[in-house]
Amino acid sequence: MILVTGSTGKVGQHLINVLQAKGVPFKALARSEASAQALAAQGVTVVRGDLSEPASLKAAFQGVEKLFLLSSASHFAGLELAALAAAKAAGVKHVVKLSAWGVSADSANPLLREHGRVEQALEASGLAWTILRPNFFMQNWVAFFAPGIKAGQPVYANTGEGRLAWIDARDIADVAATALTEPGHEGFVYELTGPESFSYAEVAARLADLLGRPVRHVAVPDAAAYQAIRGHGQDAWYAFGLVALNQGVRDGAADRVLGTTELVTGRAARTLDAYLREHLDAFRD
Ligand SMILES: NC(=O)c1ccc[n+]([C@@H]2O[C@H](COP(=O)([O-])OP(=O)(O)OC[C@H]3O[C@@H](n4cnc5c(N)ncnc54)[C@H](OP(=O)(O)O)[C@@H]3O)[C@@H](O)[C@H]2O)c1
């Protein structure tokens, strides 16, 4: 039995589709009644539990052999360490953890440092593990930038002209599904990218072509980006982490294209162009 966490999110939604299509037994962890109902409506077996309430996890982890571990975008180390403790207590054999590109346990970036701490704990846990380190998700364009683009506003980011190898979250889910259902993926760190890299300005230009109207990226300084992220209600931890990630993009740290998705799944990674065409309605005014 597989337990999927983060099953209502960008990666998790596709992962449950793939596991359903494969006919593999799995259950999804839901922390709220709304998430539980949405998952049940998709025909998914749901177990209730909140990673911030370790006592709620015992029943959810019962009978689980493999865990897909993904939680929140912010302050997630405590949540994921609680999941690892519950996994260990329940006799889980293999954990596939969603991490991030550029992770290190001594990074100055809190986001990368927390992922690094969880990776280290997983590797020291005695459980079998597979770690996925994806680059930025293509889905961020719909989740975060589409409302502004719809309203005719530029996309602001402190990424300069730096390129990044955007990955479709569905490819990450495909890699996760392979690692969870086929043998031979234990002990691997998979660095995952899309098949090409593009700067924010290049993605904006492609969207402008497809929409037939102007879409612009404005390369803002770090402090302005930080204030804008805080202005969207994000806490200092997350804002600092995102600004630091974008500093890395500006310096070329996210530009590398790797063929790991195809290597693991046997299928070419999805392109940004295909993603934008498929989701064009989300950007139309
Ligand atoms: N976006 C990117 O470009 C990018 C790039 C690399 C790595 N990442 C990493 O990807 C991860 C986020 O993945 P995502 O974007 O697919 O997730 P997401 O869309 O932000 O969804 C988060 C999921 O985690 C669940 N969750 C949050 N807190 C929880 C808790 N306390 N207990 C149980 N479940 C909880 C949410 O459940 P609810 O239904 O209850 O909300 C939801 O299903 C982060 O670790 C981030 O660092 C992101």
The ligand as a MOL file (V3000), in Angstrom:
LIG
                    3D

  0  0  0     0  0            999 V3000
M  V30 BEGIN CTAB
M  V30 COUNTS 48 52 0 0 0
M  V30 BEGIN ATOM
M  V30 1 N 6.7410 25.3350 -7.2360 0
M  V30 2 C 7.9690 25.0960 -7.6450 0
M  V30 3 O 8.4520 25.6480 -8.6480 0
M  V30 4 C 8.8270 24.0900 -6.8750 0
M  V30 5 C 10.0920 23.7460 -7.3890 0
M  V30 6 C 10.8610 22.7780 -6.7100 0
M  V30 7 C 10.3730 22.2100 -5.5350 0
M  V30 8 N 9.1450 22.5990 -5.0400 0 CHG=1
M  V30 9 C 8.6690 21.9630 -3.7800 0
M  V30 10 O 7.4030 21.3690 -4.0630 0
M  V30 11 C 6.6780 21.2690 -2.8360 0
M  V30 12 C 5.2710 21.7610 -3.0890 0
M  V30 13 O 4.6900 20.9070 -4.0770 0
M  V30 14 P 3.3260 21.3210 -4.7900 0
M  V30 15 O 3.5170 22.6650 -5.4220 0
M  V30 16 O 2.8720 20.1710 -5.6060 0 CHG=-1
M  V30 17 O 2.3880 21.4690 -3.5340 0
M  V30 18 P 1.1480 22.4590 -3.4020 0
M  V30 19 O 0.4370 22.5750 -4.6940 0
M  V30 20 O 1.6720 23.7010 -2.7060 0
M  V30 21 O 0.2620 21.6350 -2.3740 0
M  V30 22 C 0.6980 21.3510 -1.0610 0
M  V30 23 C 0.0840 20.0270 -0.6420 0
M  V30 24 O 0.5720 19.6890 0.6750 0
M  V30 25 C -0.5440 19.4790 1.5190 0
M  V30 26 N -0.2040 19.9090 2.8770 0
M  V30 27 C 0.2670 21.1320 3.2500 0
M  V30 28 N 0.4120 21.1680 4.5840 0
M  V30 29 C 0.0290 19.9600 5.0660 0
M  V30 30 C -0.0840 19.3920 6.3740 0
M  V30 31 N 0.2250 20.0970 7.4600 0
M  V30 32 N -0.5340 18.1170 6.4850 0
M  V30 33 C -0.8790 17.3980 5.3780 0
M  V30 34 N -0.8200 17.8780 4.1340 0
M  V30 35 C -0.3750 19.1540 3.9800 0
M  V30 36 C -1.6770 20.3100 0.9180 0
M  V30 37 O -2.9210 19.7880 1.3660 0
M  V30 38 P -4.2780 20.6760 1.4960 0
M  V30 39 O -5.2250 20.0890 0.4770 0
M  V30 40 O -4.7580 20.4320 2.8750 0
M  V30 41 O -3.9150 22.0940 1.2500 0
M  V30 42 C -1.4320 20.0830 -0.5760 0
M  V30 43 O -1.9530 18.8320 -0.9780 0
M  V30 44 C 7.4420 22.1030 -1.8100 0
M  V30 45 O 8.1840 21.2120 -0.9910 0
M  V30 46 C 8.3830 22.9480 -2.6670 0
M  V30 47 O 9.5490 23.3060 -1.9760 0
M  V30 48 C 8.3640 23.5090 -5.6890 0
M  V30 END ATOM
M  V30 BEGIN BOND
M  V30 1 1 1 2
M  V30 2 2 2 3
M  V30 3 1 2 4
M  V30 4 1 4 5
M  V30 5 2 4 48
M  V30 6 2 5 6
M  V30 7 1 6 7
M  V30 8 2 7 8
M  V30 9 1 8 9
M  V30 10 1 8 48
M  V30 11 1 9 10
M  V30 12 1 9 46
M  V30 13 1 10 11
M  V30 14 1 11 12
M  V30 15 1 11 44
M  V30 16 1 12 13
M  V30 17 1 13 14
M  V30 18 2 14 15
M  V30 19 1 14 16
M  V30 20 1 14 17
M  V30 21 1 17 18
M  V30 22 2 18 19
M  V30 23 1 18 20
M  V30 24 1 18 21
M  V30 25 1 21 22
M  V30 26 1 22 23
M  V30 27 1 23 24
M  V30 28 1 23 42
M  V30 29 1 24 25
M  V30 30 1 25 26
M  V30 31 1 25 36
M  V30 32 1 26 27
M  V30 33 1 26 35
M  V30 34 2 27 28
M  V30 35 1 28 29
M  V30 36 1 29 30
M  V30 37 2 29 35
M  V30 38 1 30 31
M  V30 39 2 30 32
M  V30 40 1 32 33
M  V30 41 2 33 34
M  V30 42 1 34 35
M  V30 43 1 36 37
M  V30 44 1 36 42
M  V30 45 1 37 38
M  V30 46 2 38 39
M  V30 47 1 38 40
M  V30 48 1 38 41
M  V30 49 1 42 43
M  V30 50 1 44 45
M  V30 51 1 44 46
M  V30 52 1 46 47
M  V30 END BOND
M  V30 END CTAB
M  END
